[in-house]
Amino acid sequence: MRRLAVLACLLAVPAAAGCGGEDDTTGARKAAQGYVARLGKRDGAGTCAAMTHRLQGQFIRAATRTNARFRGRTCAKVMQAALDSVAPDQLAQFASARIDHVRVDGDSGSFRYSLGAIRVDGRVAKEDGDWKVSCCVPGQ
């Protein structure tokens, strides 16, 4: 379970959303839901695509500090290695994560997702017109 908590902290990463006609809260929620779904599907490239560019850089820097073998690798490669290190039953919990507390203020917002007893507060932002995950911090 500790590995799952560490992964939840590192993977501040969601999915692109926000097609025409939907309100921003719906787009932000879809971004958060897509993020956790991609994690649950062990989709490193999709997970990184769901993150803002800034978050991708933060993730790569954090992973490189932890393990120098990640230096020079793309977000997709580093994310895939991280996801491949998690037991399938633990990773599958992301597929059933509950998204709530979605709030939007202009081009940014926040949400919370729950993985059993783990609560992660996340942030979303619009990037090139699409909602993407921009940050997450472990909950109390």
Buried (B, 14 or more C-beta within 10 A) or exposed (E): EEEBBBBBBBBBBBBBBBEEEBEBBBBBBBBBBBBBBBBBBBBBBBBBBBBBEEBBEBBBEBBBEEEEEBEEBBBBBBBBBBBEEBEEEBBBBBEEBEBEEBEBEEEBBBBBBBBEEBBBBBBBBBBEEBBBBBBBEEBE
